[in-house]
Amino acid sequence: MNAAAGIAGRRLLQQRIAHAGLRRPRDVVGWLGAIQAQEYEPAKWAIGLRLAGEPLAADVERAFETGRILRTHVLRPTWHFVTATDIAGSCR
């Protein structure tokens, strides 16, 4: 295996794309710290891609609607998904 393939493989694992083992949208967002969400639908897809099983767009939407994940300008003037817990912790 060449070095580039090794690095690419590690990135896929670390970003939970090659090994989607997380069960809840907030776990995915929490693992990554934040997910860029400038475009809402592709950002929901990025979360669903990392979920175990056969996630539905409705699962991600429900996490957003119930406030488990938030869409805000936390890092710069770009929208990001973050967990409600991380936002609450940053306000202390």
C-alpha positions in Angstrom: 0.0 0.0 0.0 1.4 3.4 -0.9 1.5 6.3 1.6 -1.4 8.2 -0.1 -3.7 5.2 0.2 -2.8 4.8 3.8 -3.5 8.5 4.6 -6.8 8.4 2.7 -7.9 5.3 4.5 -7.1 6.7 7.9 -9.1 9.9 7.0 -12.1 7.9 6.0 -12.0 5.9 9.3 -11.4 9.0 11.5 -14.2 10.9 9.8 -16.5 7.9 10.3 -17.2 7.5 6.6 -15.6 4.1 6.2 -16.8 2.9 9.6 -20.1 4.5 10.3 -20.7 3.2 13.8 -22.4 6.1 15.5 -26.2 5.8 16.1 -27.4 9.3 16.7 -27.0 12.5 14.7 -25.7 14.4 17.8 -23.1 11.7 18.3 -21.8 12.3 14.7 -21.7 16.1 15.2 -20.1 15.6 18.7 -17.4 13.3 17.3 -16.4 15.8 14.6 -16.8 18.9 16.8 -18.8 20.7 14.1 -20.0 20.0 10.6 -20.1 22.8 8.0 -23.8 23.3 7.2 -23.9 26.2 4.8 -26.1 24.2 2.5 -28.6 22.5 4.7 -29.6 19.4 2.7 -26.0 18.3 1.9 -25.1 18.9 5.5 -27.9 16.6 6.7 -26.6 14.0 4.2 -23.1 14.3 5.6 -24.4 13.4 9.0 -26.6 10.6 7.7 -23.6 9.2 5.8 -21.8 8.6 9.1 -24.7 6.9 10.9 -24.9 3.2 11.5 -27.7 1.2 9.9 -30.1 2.8 7.4 -30.6 6.3 8.7 -33.3 8.5 7.3 -33.2 12.2 6.5 -36.0 12.4 9.1 -33.7 11.2 11.8 -31.3 14.1 11.2 -34.2 16.5 10.8 -35.7 15.4 14.1 -32.4 15.9 15.9 -32.4 19.5 14.5 -36.0 20.2 15.3 -35.7 19.0 18.9 -32.5 21.0 19.5 -30.1 18.1 19.9 -28.1 19.6 17.1 -28.0 23.3 16.3 -27.2 25.2 13.1 -25.2 28.4 14.0 -22.3 30.6 13.2 -20.0 29.1 15.8 -16.7 29.1 14.0 -16.9 31.9 11.4 -19.6 33.5 9.3 -20.4 30.1 7.9 -23.2 27.9 9.2 -22.2 24.8 11.2 -24.0 22.0 12.9 -22.9 21.7 16.6 -24.4 19.8 19.5 -26.5 21.7 22.0 -24.2 20.5 24.7 -21.2 22.1 23.1 -23.0 25.4 22.7 -24.2 25.3 26.3 -20.6 24.5 27.5 -19.2 27.4 25.5 -21.5 29.9 27.2 -20.1 29.3 30.7 
